Amino acid sequence: MTRRHGYALLAAISALIVALSTAIYVGVSADDGSTRQTVAAGRAPRNSAAPASTGTWVGSWAASPAAAEPGTETTGLANRSVRNVVHASVGGTSARITLSNLYGQRPLTVTHASIALAAADDSAAAVPESMRRLTFNGDTTVVVPAGGQVMSDAVRIRIPHGSDVLVTTYSPTSSGPVTYHPHARQISYAAEGDVTEDVTGAAYTEEVEYWRYLTALDVLSNESEGTVVVLGDSLTDGITSTEGANRRWTDVLSRRIRDALAAGRDVPRYSVVNQGISGNRVLDDGLGRPADNPSGLNRFARDVLGQTNVKVVVIDLGVNDILRNRQLAEPGRILDGLRTLVRQAHARGIKVVGATLMPFYGHRGYTDAREAVRQEINAAIRSGSVYDAVADFDEALRDPYDPRRLRPEYDSGDHLHPSDLGYQRMADSFDLESLKGAAPARL
């Protein structure tokens, strides 16, 4: 080997050592223990705002698409910014959302979407430094097909548990009927034009008590390792709870889990999302195509099994099957429907906790025959032949002097829906130990 060739070889080896050292340094510096997506050579990341911290994706908030918003059939919400206000049951370091166009008759085009922390209670204003633009498969524009839904890319944003989150969407054109969730017990907002990233909230002069398009907020969380989905009717929707106060029984349950963990109790680290629809039934849909107020059987795959990282489902349905049936409801059919839901959950390895049906004596729909149906269903639930575990809301809220009715302090006044104190009692009576374990191999 000549001296010239020797120098060239030495230089090449030195360059290789420097390159390897640099690669190792960069790799070690970037490795903070976080989980990252692997990007194929020559391809850009789908979302430059993808999460860079460890954690588990869980549901932090959800609301079922319930119906087509009246009055939106022709123009929808074209050229409007829709700012939904939702309450995070658990916190996280990144977030993603789901938008639904279930009741739209045409594709929904969203050209601008954002997420931010609310600056104050009952306000459309955002914390300025928290404002983030959302993307969908890397693009700021997404088209949600009629009858369909889409999930956004993940975006880095620190969301504290118990915080209010603003999710805003803008659509320049109409998609026909707007998919919404009424009886939200939370004020949301709308404004003319594209003011999606406006932090002042000044343009958001329209106030509504429902959620539009938005059906889920997921977070990458270190606080939680799974999601509890509660499937129910107006008793779960919290229709008589104080507006804007997050006093639905599911809200209180979420706080109980967090408090128990803080106290060092051995309970699962789960978030809680609410999939209640007022008036919902196990067996029967509402009117329309697709049906307004789809039945528990109809919506179970989407509203429960389709949620993020579901570990337990709590079912509190059946009262409306009794009250809204013009003829006397057959308890066997209702129980068969509930058992069908349980089988579907078990097929996915999800544990099911079921609630007994609370009393409604004094309500305009009460009859002794309907009360007998309620009692028969509750007896089956308590026997263990329906669910894996039981939340006995009937026993917790009934009047000990007349078990056909709610205790007066738990009654909102309509003899069917609880007061804030009644919702608190529902959550307090729920055994957190029932959240432990998985679905049995066979019920």
C-alpha positions in Angstrom: 0.0 0.0 0.0 1.4 3.4 -1.0 1.7 6.2 1.6 -1.0 8.2 -0.4 -3.4 5.3 -0.3 -2.7 4.8 3.4 -3.6 8.5 4.2 -6.8 8.1 2.2 -7.8 5.0 4.1 -7.0 6.7 7.4 -9.1 9.7 6.4 -12.0 7.5 5.4 -11.9 5.6 8.7 -11.8 8.8 10.7 -14.8 10.2 8.8 -16.7 7.0 9.5 -15.9 7.2 13.2 -17.1 10.8 13.4 -20.3 10.0 11.5 -21.1 7.0 13.8 -20.3 9.1 16.9 -22.6 11.8 15.7 -25.4 9.4 15.0 -25.1 7.8 18.4 -25.1 11.2 20.1 -28.2 12.3 18.2 -29.9 9.1 18.9 -29.2 9.2 22.6 -30.1 12.8 22.9 -33.5 12.2 21.2 -34.2 9.1 23.3 -36.1 10.5 26.3 -38.0 7.3 26.9 -40.9 8.4 24.7 -42.7 6.4 22.1 -42.5 7.7 18.5 -43.7 6.7 15.2 -41.1 5.2 12.8 -41.1 7.2 9.6 -40.1 5.4 6.4 -37.1 6.7 4.5 -38.0 9.5 2.1 -41.5 10.0 3.7 -42.4 13.0 5.9 -44.2 12.4 9.2 -48.0 12.5 8.9 -48.2 15.1 11.6 -45.3 17.3 12.7 -47.1 17.9 15.9 -47.2 14.2 16.8 -46.8 13.4 20.6 -43.3 13.2 21.9 -44.0 11.9 25.4 -44.9 8.6 26.9 -48.4 7.7 28.0 -51.6 5.8 27.1 -54.3 7.0 24.7 -57.6 7.2 26.6 -60.9 8.9 26.2 -61.1 12.1 28.2 -64.5 13.3 27.0 -67.2 12.0 24.6 -70.7 12.6 23.5 -72.9 10.4 21.3 -74.2 11.9 18.0 -77.9 12.0 18.9 -79.9 13.6 16.1 -80.0 16.2 13.3 -80.2 19.7 14.6 -83.6 21.3 13.8 -83.4 24.2 11.4 -80.1 23.2 9.8 -81.6 21.1 6.9 -81.0 23.6 4.2 -78.0 25.8 5.0 -76.4 23.8 7.8 -73.7 25.9 9.5 -72.0 27.2 6.3 -69.4 30.0 6.9 -69.7 29.5 10.7 -67.1 28.8 13.3 -68.4 26.3 15.9 -66.6 26.4 19.2 -67.6 23.4 21.5 -66.7 23.6 25.2 -66.0 20.2 26.7 -64.7 19.0 30.1 -61.6 16.8 30.3 -62.1 13.9 32.8 -58.3 13.2 32.7 -55.3 15.2 31.6 -52.7 14.5 29.0 -49.8 15.9 27.0 -51.3 15.5 23.5 -54.8 15.4 22.2 -56.9 14.3 19.2 -60.6 14.7 18.3 -63.3 12.9 16.5 -65.8 14.7 14.2 -69.1 13.1 13.1 -71.3 13.8 10.1 -73.7 11.0 11.0 -76.8 13.0 10.1 -75.4 15.0 7.2 -76.8 14.5 3.8 -73.7 15.7 2.0 -70.0 15.6 2.8 -68.9 18.0 5.6 -65.8 20.0 4.5 -63.9 21.4 7.5 -61.1 23.7 6.3 -59.9 24.9 9.7 -59.9 23.4 13.2 -58.3 24.2 16.5 -58.0 23.1 20.1 -57.2 25.3 23.1 -57.7 25.5 26.8 -60.6 27.7 27.9 -59.5 31.0 29.6 -62.3 30.9 32.1 -65.6 29.2 33.0 -68.6 30.1 30.8 -66.4 31.8 28.2 -65.4 31.4 24.6 -62.0 32.9 25.2 -58.9 30.8 25.0 -55.6 30.7 26.9 -53.5 32.3 24.0 -50.4 30.1 24.4 -52.5 27.0 24.3 -54.1 27.5 20.9 -53.2 24.7 18.5 -54.2 24.1 14.8 -55.5 20.7 14.2 -54.7 18.6 11.1 -56.2 15.4 9.6 -53.7 13.1 7.9 -51.3 16.0 7.8 -53.8 18.4 6.1 -55.7 21.3 7.6 -58.7 20.4 5.5 -60.8 17.3 5.9 -63.9 16.0 4.3 -66.2 14.0 6.5 -68.4 11.8 4.4 -72.2 11.8 5.0 -72.9 9.3 7.7 -69.2 9.0 8.6 -66.7 10.3 11.1 -63.0 11.2 11.2 -60.3 11.4 13.8 -57.7 14.2 13.8 -53.9 13.8 14.0 -52.5 14.1 17.5 -51.3 17.6 18.5 -49.1 18.5 21.5 -51.0 20.3 24.1 -50.9 19.9 27.9 -54.5 19.4 29.1 -55.0 19.3 32.9 -57.6 17.0 34.3 -60.8 18.9 35.1 -60.1 21.6 32.6 -62.5 23.0 30.0 -61.3 22.6 26.4 -62.3 24.6 23.4 -62.6 22.7 20.1 -63.4 24.9 17.1 -64.2 23.9 13.5 -65.0 26.0 10.4 -66.9 24.9 7.4 -67.3 27.1 4.3 -70.2 25.1 2.9 -73.3 23.3 4.1 -73.5 19.6 4.6 -77.2 19.6 5.3 -78.5 18.6 8.7 -75.9 19.2 11.5 -75.0 16.3 13.7 -75.5 17.3 17.3 -75.9 16.3 20.9 -78.7 18.2 22.7 -79.1 18.6 26.4 -75.3 19.1 26.9 -75.7 21.0 30.2 -72.8 23.1 28.9 -72.8 26.3 26.9 -71.0 26.2 23.6 -70.6 28.9 20.9 -70.7 29.9 17.3 -69.5 32.9 15.2 -69.8 34.2 11.7 -66.8 33.6 9.4 -63.6 31.8 10.0 -62.4 32.9 13.5 -61.2 29.4 14.4 -58.0 30.5 16.1 -59.4 33.7 17.7 -58.4 33.7 21.4 -60.5 36.6 22.5 -63.9 34.9 22.0 -65.4 38.3 21.2 -66.8 37.1 17.9 -68.6 34.1 19.5 -71.9 35.8 20.2 -74.2 32.8 19.6 -74.7 30.5 22.6 -76.2 27.0 22.4 -76.7 24.3 25.0 -75.5 21.5 22.8 -72.4 20.1 21.0 -72.1 20.1 17.2 -70.0 17.7 15.1 -67.6 16.9 18.0 -68.0 13.4 19.5 -64.7 12.6 21.3 -61.6 14.1 22.8 -58.8 11.6 23.5 -55.6 12.4 25.4 -52.2 10.8 25.7 -52.2 10.4 29.4 -49.9 9.4 32.2 -52.8 9.6 34.6 -54.9 6.9 33.1 -54.4 3.4 31.6 -57.9 2.8 30.2 -61.4 4.2 29.6 -64.7 3.5 31.3 -67.6 4.1 28.9 -71.0 4.8 30.4 -73.9 4.0 28.1 -77.2 5.4 29.2 -80.2 7.7 28.8 -81.1 11.1 30.3 -80.1 9.9 33.8 -76.6 9.5 32.5 -76.8 12.5 30.2 -77.5 14.5 33.4 -80.4 16.4 31.9 -81.5 18.0 35.3 -78.0 18.7 36.6 -76.8 22.2 37.1 -75.7 23.7 33.8 -72.0 24.3 33.4 -71.1 22.7 36.8 -70.2 19.2 35.6 -72.4 17.5 38.2 -73.6 14.5 36.1 -73.1 11.3 38.0 -70.3 10.3 35.5 -68.4 13.6 36.3 -68.6 12.7 40.0 -67.5 9.2 39.4 -64.4 10.5 37.5 -63.5 12.7 40.5 -64.0 9.8 42.9 -61.6 7.6 40.9 -59.0 10.4 40.9 -59.5 11.1 44.7 -59.2 7.4 45.5 -55.9 7.1 43.6 -54.6 10.3 45.3 -55.4 8.6 48.6 -53.4 5.6 47.7 -56.3 3.2 47.1 -55.8 0.2 44.8 -58.3 1.1 42.1 -57.9 1.1 38.3 -56.4 4.2 36.7 -59.4 4.8 34.4 -60.9 7.8 32.7 -64.7 8.1 32.4 -66.6 9.2 29.2 -70.3 9.8 29.1 -72.4 8.2 26.2 -75.8 9.1 27.5 -78.6 10.2 25.2 -81.7 11.6 26.7 -84.7 9.4 25.8 -82.5 6.5 24.8 -83.8 2.9 24.8 -82.2 -0.5 24.6 -84.4 -1.8 21.8 -86.0 0.9 19.7 -84.7 3.7 17.6 -86.2 7.2 17.2 -87.6 8.4 13.9 -85.7 9.2 10.7 -83.0 7.7 8.6 -80.5 7.5 10.1 -82.6 7.3 13.2 -82.5 10.1 15.7 -81.7 8.8 19.1 -80.4 5.4 17.9 -81.1 2.5 20.3 -78.5 1.0 22.6 -78.3 -2.0 20.3 -77.9 0.2 17.2 -75.1 2.4 18.6 -73.2 0.1 20.8 -70.5 -0.7 18.3 -69.8 3.0 17.6 -70.4 4.7 20.9 -68.9 2.0 23.2 -66.7 -0.4 21.3 -65.4 2.3 19.0 -64.0 4.4 21.9 -60.4 4.5 22.7 -58.8 1.8 25.0 -62.1 0.7 26.6 -61.7 -1.4 29.7 -65.1 -1.3 31.3 -68.6 -0.4 30.1 -71.3 0.7 32.5 -74.9 0.2 31.2 -77.8 2.2 32.6 -80.6 1.7 30.2 -84.1 0.3 30.3 -86.4 2.9 31.9 -87.4 4.5 28.6 -88.2 1.0 27.2 -90.7 0.8 30.0 -92.1 4.4 29.9 -92.2 5.0 26.1 -93.8 1.8 25.1 -97.5 2.4 24.3 -98.2 -1.2 25.2 -96.8 -2.8 28.3 -93.1 -3.6 27.8 -92.0 -7.2 27.9 -89.2 -7.5 30.5 -87.8 -10.5 28.8 -87.2 -8.6 25.6 -85.5 -5.8 27.4 -83.3 -8.3 29.3 -82.4 -10.1 26.1 -81.3 -6.8 24.6 -79.1 -6.0 27.6 -77.6 -9.5 27.4 -76.8 -8.9 23.7 -74.9 -5.8 24.7 -73.0 -7.8 27.3 -72.1 -10.5 24.8 -70.7 -7.9 22.4 -68.6 -6.3 25.1 -67.3 -9.7 26.2 -66.3 -10.6 22.7 -63.9 -7.6 22.9 -62.7 -8.6 26.4 -64.6 -5.7 28.0 -66.1 -6.0 31.5 -69.7 -4.9 32.0 -71.2 -3.2 35.1 -75.0 -2.8 34.9 -77.3 -0.5 36.8 -80.6 -1.3 38.3 -83.5 0.9 37.1 -84.4 3.7 39.5 -88.0 4.3 40.6 -90.4 6.8 38.9 -93.6 6.9 41.0 -95.3 10.3 40.6 -94.0 10.7 37.0 -96.7 11.1 34.4 -95.8 7.7 32.8 -96.1 5.7 36.0 -98.5 2.8 36.3 -98.5 -0.1 38.6 -98.0 -2.5 35.6 -94.9 -0.6 34.5 -93.6 -0.7 38.1 -94.0 -4.5 38.0 -91.9 -4.6 34.8 -89.2 -2.5 36.5 -89.1 -4.8 39.5 -88.8 -7.9 37.3 -85.9 -6.4 35.4 -84.2 -5.3 38.6 -84.6 -8.8 40.1 -82.9 -10.3 37.1 -80.0 -7.8 37.3 -79.5 -8.4 41.0 -79.5 -12.1 40.5 -76.2 -11.8 38.5 -77.7 -13.3 35.3 -77.2 -10.1 33.2 -74.0 -8.2 34.1 -70.6 -9.0 35.5 -71.2 -6.6 38.4 -74.1 -4.4 39.6 -74.5 -0.7 40.5 -77.7 -0.7 42.5 -78.9 2.8 41.9 -82.4 1.8 42.7 -81.4 0.8 46.3 -79.3 3.9 46.6 -81.9 6.5 45.6 -85.3 5.0 46.5 -87.4 6.3 49.3 -87.2 3.8 52.2 -90.8 4.6 53.1 -92.1 4.1 49.5 -89.6 2.2 47.3 -91.7 3.0 44.2 -90.4 6.7 44.4 -87.2 8.6 44.7 -86.2 10.0 48.0 -87.3 13.7 48.0 -83.8 15.1 48.4 -82.7 13.1 45.4 -85.6 14.1 43.2 -85.2 17.0 40.7 -89.0 17.5 41.0 -90.2 15.5 38.0 -90.1 12.2 39.9 -87.8 10.6 37.3 -84.5 12.5 37.1 -82.2 13.1 40.0 -81.2 16.4 41.6 -77.6 17.3 41.8 -77.6 15.6 45.2 -79.2 12.5 43.6 -76.4 12.4 40.9 -73.9 12.7 43.6 -75.5 9.8 45.4 -75.4 7.6 42.3 -71.7 8.1 41.9 -71.0 7.7 45.6 -72.9 4.4 45.6 -70.9 3.0 42.7 -68.4 0.4 44.0 -65.0 1.3 42.5 -63.8 -2.3 43.2 -66.3 -3.4 40.4 -64.0 -1.7 37.9 -61.3 -4.2 38.6 -60.7 -7.3 36.5 -61.5 -8.3 32.9 -64.6 -9.8 31.3 -65.1 -13.4 32.3 -64.6 -16.1 29.8 -68.2 -17.0 30.2 -71.0 -15.2 32.1 
